[in-house]
Amino acid sequence: TLAIHRRVQKVEDQKAEEKRVKRRKERNFKMADEVVELPQREKQAKYDGLLRKFEYSKALDSVMNRFCVNKTPEVTVAVMQELLRRQGLTMAFSNRTQDSLAKIITFFNRYISDGRFTRTLIDIANIFLDVYESSFLSLSADVQRLIIELCRRIRVEEELTLEFLKLEGALEMLMSAATGAKEDQEVRIDLTTKLHPSENAKSAAVINL
């Protein structure tokens, strides 16, 4: 009887332990879901909600933080591109502090030579320069230096783009000419094959001679 009692107690203890393990796993899974999902909803809702409310300056600020600029610059560029599409860049760039301007210009200078963003950032940076063209002399010396560097980088990228387009055009002309020459050669070969004299024509030519 004592042995049976011990076996029953052992089975009950095993069942209780299994239940505790199961509850612990469920609790851990729940905590993991909360850690992954909540920050993602908050991060995505921030600039999306500001864009829907037409708060363009705040939307831009939300993607100019250090983490976003360093780790996910494509998000910053995407928000700028969306503001460009909405014609809201002028509003987003206007009435900013010197520190805020420095952050934006530094972002341009850092990523304008990145092939993923070059064309988009050139258009956006030019709008930025238009906004502050008339007030350039009233900006701080540091911001002025950053703007001068930005202008230099834009000029370099535009010159590189122009050279690339010229090279692309030259290559297209060479390929077109090569294709035309190949087609002419194929036509001449085809004509030579088709105009090959028959045996009767060869005999007649010998008789005439």
C-alpha positions in Angstrom: 0.0 0.0 0.0 2.8 2.4 0.9 4.5 1.7 -2.5 1.2 2.4 -4.4 0.8 5.6 -2.4 4.3 6.7 -3.4 3.7 5.9 -7.1 0.4 7.9 -7.1 2.1 10.8 -5.3 5.0 10.7 -7.8 2.5 10.9 -10.7 0.7 13.8 -9.1 4.0 15.6 -8.5 5.0 15.2 -12.2 1.6 16.5 -13.4 1.9 19.5 -11.1 5.5 20.2 -12.4 4.3 20.0 -16.0 1.5 22.5 -15.3 4.0 24.9 -13.7 6.4 24.6 -16.8 3.4 25.2 -19.1 2.3 28.3 -17.2 5.9 29.6 -17.2 6.3 29.1 -21.0 2.9 30.9 -21.6 4.0 33.8 -19.4 7.4 34.1 -21.2 5.7 34.0 -24.7 3.3 36.7 -23.6 6.1 38.9 -22.4 8.1 38.3 -25.6 5.1 39.4 -27.7 4.7 42.5 -25.7 8.4 43.5 -26.0 8.4 43.0 -29.8 5.0 44.5 -30.8 4.5 47.5 -28.6 7.6 49.5 -29.6 7.0 48.7 -33.3 3.4 50.1 -33.1 4.6 53.3 -31.4 7.5 53.8 -33.8 5.3 53.4 -36.9 2.4 55.4 -35.6 4.6 58.4 -34.7 5.4 59.9 -38.1 2.4 58.3 -39.9 0.1 60.0 -37.4 1.9 63.4 -37.7 1.7 63.2 -41.5 -2.0 62.5 -41.4 -2.4 65.6 -39.2 -0.3 67.7 -41.6 2.2 68.4 -38.8 5.1 68.2 -41.3 7.8 69.8 -39.1 7.1 67.3 -36.3 7.0 64.4 -38.7 10.5 65.3 -40.0 11.8 65.8 -36.4 10.5 62.3 -35.5 12.9 60.7 -38.0 15.9 63.0 -37.3 16.8 61.4 -34.0 20.2 59.7 -33.7 19.0 56.1 -33.9 17.0 56.7 -37.1 19.7 58.7 -38.8 22.5 56.2 -38.0 20.6 52.9 -38.2 17.7 53.4 -40.6 18.4 56.5 -42.9 16.1 55.0 -45.5 13.2 55.8 -43.1 14.3 59.4 -42.9 14.7 59.7 -46.6 11.3 58.0 -47.1 9.6 60.6 -44.9 11.3 63.4 -46.7 10.2 61.9 -50.0 6.6 61.7 -48.7 6.8 65.4 -47.7 8.1 66.2 -51.2 5.2 64.3 -52.7 2.8 66.3 -50.4 4.6 69.5 -51.3 5.2 69.9 -47.5 9.0 70.3 -47.5 9.0 74.1 -47.4 6.7 74.0 -44.3 8.9 71.2 -42.7 12.1 73.1 -43.3 10.9 76.6 -42.2 11.3 78.3 -38.9 13.9 76.0 -37.4 16.6 76.5 -34.8 20.2 76.6 -35.7 20.8 73.2 -34.1 17.9 71.7 -36.0 19.2 73.1 -39.3 22.7 71.7 -38.6 21.2 68.2 -38.1 19.3 68.3 -41.4 22.3 69.7 -43.4 24.6 67.1 -41.7 22.2 64.4 -42.8 22.3 65.7 -46.4 26.1 65.9 -46.4 26.4 62.4 -45.0 24.0 60.5 -47.3 23.8 62.5 -50.6 26.7 60.5 -52.1 24.9 57.2 -51.1 23.7 55.7 -54.4 20.4 54.7 -52.8 19.5 58.3 -52.0 21.5 60.6 -54.3 18.8 61.6 -56.8 16.1 62.1 -54.1 18.3 64.0 -51.7 19.6 66.3 -54.4 16.0 67.4 -55.2 15.2 67.7 -51.5 18.4 69.6 -50.6 17.8 72.1 -53.4 14.4 72.9 -51.9 16.0 73.3 -48.5 18.5 75.8 -50.0 15.7 77.7 -51.7 14.0 78.1 -48.3 17.1 79.6 -46.6 18.7 81.4 -49.6 17.4 84.9 -48.6 18.3 84.4 -44.9 21.7 82.8 -45.4 23.7 85.7 -43.8 21.5 85.6 -40.7 22.5 82.0 -40.0 25.2 81.0 -37.6 28.8 80.5 -38.9 28.6 76.8 -38.4 25.4 76.4 -40.3 26.8 78.6 -43.1 29.8 76.3 -43.4 27.6 73.3 -43.5 25.5 74.9 -46.3 28.6 75.7 -48.3 29.8 72.1 -48.0 26.3 70.9 -49.0 26.4 73.1 -52.2 29.8 71.7 -53.0 28.6 68.1 -52.6 25.5 68.8 -54.7 27.7 70.2 -57.5 30.0 67.2 -57.4 27.1 64.7 -57.5 25.4 66.6 -60.4 28.6 66.6 -62.4 29.1 62.9 -61.8 25.5 62.3 -62.8 26.0 64.3 -66.0 29.2 62.4 -66.8 27.4 59.2 -66.2 24.6 60.2 -68.6 27.1 61.2 -71.3 28.9 57.8 -70.9 25.5 56.0 -71.0 24.6 57.8 -74.2 27.9 57.0 -75.8 27.6 53.3 -74.9 24.1 53.2 -76.4 25.4 54.7 -79.6 28.3 52.2 -79.8 25.9 49.3 -79.1 23.5 50.6 -81.8 26.3 50.9 -84.3 27.6 47.5 -83.5 24.1 46.0 -83.8 23.6 47.8 -87.2 27.0 46.5 -88.5 26.1 43.0 -87.4 22.8 43.2 -89.2 24.5 44.4 -92.4 27.0 41.6 -92.3 24.2 39.1 -91.8 22.3 40.5 -94.8 25.4 40.3 -97.0 26.0 36.7 -96.0 22.4 35.9 -96.7 22.5 37.5 -100.1 25.8 35.7 -101.0 24.2 32.4 -100.1 21.0 33.1 -102.1 22.8 34.4 -105.2 25.2 31.5 -105.5 25.1 30.5 -109.3 23.5 27.2 -110.2 25.3 24.4 -112.2 23.5 25.3 -115.4 24.6 28.9 -115.0 28.2 27.9 -114.5 28.0 25.7 -117.7 26.5 28.5 -119.7 29.2 30.9 -118.5 31.9 28.4 -119.7 30.3 28.0 -123.1 30.1 31.8 -123.6 33.7 32.1 -122.9 
